[in-house]
Amino acid sequence: MITLSAQPFDAGDELKAFEARASGAGAIVSFTGLVRDRASDENVRILHLQAYSPMTERGIEQAAARAEARWPLTAIRILHRIGDMGPGEPIVFVATASAHRRDAFEAADFLMDYLKTEAVFWKKEVTDTGERWIEPRAEDYQDSARWALTGED
């Protein structure tokens, strides 16, 4: 299940609901990303995220389908915020379930790498000194590239 939402969410509630949906799985892995309170030496006041709907959702659905084709998953949950968020607020929740832990870990990692580098989002930080658009870092692209190096994707 994939959701883009302007509404805040509780990662604990999301995990509990996912666990109920994924009953019988041998492993559940979840990741919650939070808005950082600092960018370099500046205080972040707001993180603004825009999506290009329905293109953003289609891309995430395709990434989820690639994960399901690559690993034997029993369930996936991706929830991504859009709009304005403050420091410490959850921005993304990804959960995967499988019979075995390695599959669940790798699938969650793959999906986060997709969201970080390829998903159609525009991110802007508002700090004490102004605004700036955020691009993925070189390290993010390196992390994502490892999935192609295996020859399976």
C-alpha positions as CSV (number, residue, x, y, z in Angstrom):
1,M,0.0,0.0,0.0
2,I,1.4,3.4,-1.1
3,T,0.2,6.7,0.3
4,L,1.3,10.3,-0.2
5,S,-0.2,12.5,2.5
6,A,-0.1,16.1,3.7
7,Q,-1.3,14.9,7.1
8,P,1.1,14.0,10.0
9,F,1.4,10.3,10.9
10,D,2.4,8.2,13.8
11,A,5.1,5.7,12.8
12,G,4.2,3.4,15.8
13,D,0.6,3.3,14.6
14,E,1.7,2.6,11.0
15,L,3.9,-0.2,12.2
16,K,1.2,-1.8,14.3
17,A,-1.2,-1.7,11.4
18,F,1.4,-3.2,9.1
19,E,2.2,-6.0,11.5
20,A,-1.5,-6.9,11.6
21,R,-1.6,-7.0,7.7
22,A,1.6,-9.0,7.5
23,S,0.7,-11.6,10.1
24,G,2.5,-14.9,9.4
25,A,5.7,-13.2,8.1
26,G,9.0,-14.3,9.6
27,A,10.5,-10.8,9.4
28,I,9.3,-7.3,9.3
29,V,11.6,-4.4,8.7
30,S,10.5,-0.7,9.0
31,F,12.2,2.6,8.5
32,T,11.0,6.0,9.6
33,G,12.7,9.1,8.3
34,L,12.5,12.3,10.3
35,V,12.9,15.9,9.3
36,R,16.4,17.0,10.5
37,D,16.6,20.0,12.7
38,R,19.9,21.2,11.2
39,A,21.2,21.7,7.7
40,S,24.9,22.3,7.8
41,D,25.2,25.0,10.5
42,E,21.7,26.3,10.1
43,N,18.5,25.6,12.0
44,V,15.8,24.1,9.8
45,R,12.4,25.7,10.5
46,I,10.4,24.0,7.8
47,L,10.9,21.3,5.2
48,H,8.5,21.7,2.2
49,L,7.9,18.7,-0.1
50,Q,6.1,18.8,-3.4
51,A,5.1,15.7,-5.5
52,Y,4.0,15.5,-9.1
53,S,0.8,13.5,-8.9
54,P,0.1,11.0,-10.3
55,M,3.6,10.6,-11.7
56,T,5.2,10.3,-8.2
57,E,2.7,7.6,-7.1
58,R,3.3,5.6,-10.4
59,G,7.0,5.7,-9.9
60,I,6.7,4.5,-6.3
61,E,4.3,1.7,-7.4
62,Q,6.8,0.6,-10.0
63,A,9.6,0.5,-7.4
64,A,7.4,-1.5,-5.1
65,A,6.7,-3.9,-8.0
66,R,10.4,-4.3,-8.7
67,A,11.0,-5.0,-5.0
68,E,8.3,-7.7,-5.0
69,A,9.8,-9.2,-8.2
70,R,13.3,-9.3,-6.6
71,W,12.5,-10.5,-3.1
72,P,9.8,-12.8,-1.8
73,L,7.8,-10.2,0.1
74,T,4.5,-10.8,1.7
75,A,3.7,-7.1,2.3
76,I,4.9,-3.5,1.6
77,R,3.9,-0.2,3.1
78,I,5.2,3.2,1.9
79,L,3.9,6.4,3.4
80,H,5.5,9.7,2.3
81,R,4.6,13.1,3.5
82,I,4.1,16.1,1.3
83,G,3.6,19.7,2.3
84,D,5.2,21.5,5.2
85,M,6.8,19.7,8.1
86,G,8.8,20.8,11.1
87,P,12.0,19.3,12.6
88,G,11.5,15.9,14.2
89,E,8.3,15.1,12.2
90,P,8.2,11.8,10.3
91,I,8.6,12.4,6.6
92,V,8.6,8.8,5.4
93,F,7.7,5.3,6.6
94,V,8.7,2.2,4.7
95,A,7.9,-1.4,5.9
96,T,8.5,-4.7,4.2
97,A,7.6,-8.2,5.3
98,S,9.0,-11.5,4.2
99,A,9.6,-15.0,5.4
100,H,13.3,-14.2,6.0
101,R,15.0,-11.1,7.5
102,R,17.6,-10.5,4.7
103,D,14.9,-10.2,2.1
104,A,12.9,-7.8,4.2
105,F,16.0,-5.7,5.0
106,E,17.2,-5.5,1.4
107,A,13.8,-4.7,0.0
108,A,13.3,-1.8,2.5
109,D,16.8,-0.5,1.7
110,F,16.1,-0.7,-2.0
111,L,12.8,1.2,-1.6
112,M,14.4,3.9,0.5
113,D,17.2,4.3,-2.1
114,Y,14.5,4.8,-4.8
115,L,12.6,7.3,-2.7
116,K,15.8,9.3,-2.0
117,T,17.2,9.5,-5.5
118,E,14.5,8.7,-8.1
119,A,11.1,9.5,-6.7
120,V,9.6,12.7,-8.2
121,F,9.7,15.0,-5.2
122,W,10.9,18.6,-4.8
123,K,12.3,19.4,-1.3
124,K,12.9,22.9,0.0
125,E,14.4,23.7,3.4
126,V,13.5,26.9,5.2
127,T,16.2,27.9,7.6
128,D,17.0,30.9,9.8
129,T,18.8,32.5,6.9
130,G,16.6,31.7,4.0
131,E,15.3,28.9,1.7
132,R,17.1,26.4,-0.5
133,W,16.1,23.5,-2.7
134,I,17.6,20.1,-1.7
135,E,19.1,17.6,-4.2
136,P,20.1,14.0,-3.4
137,R,23.8,13.8,-2.3
138,A,26.5,11.9,-4.2
139,E,26.4,9.3,-1.4
140,D,22.6,8.8,-2.1
141,Y,23.3,8.0,-5.8
142,Q,26.2,5.6,-4.8
143,D,23.8,3.8,-2.4
144,S,21.2,3.5,-5.1
145,A,23.7,2.4,-7.8
146,R,24.5,-0.8,-5.9
147,W,21.2,-2.3,-6.8
148,A,22.0,-2.1,-10.5
149,L,25.5,-3.5,-10.0
150,T,24.0,-6.9,-9.0
151,G,22.5,-7.3,-12.5
152,E,19.1,-8.1,-11.1
153,D,17.5,-4.7,-11.5
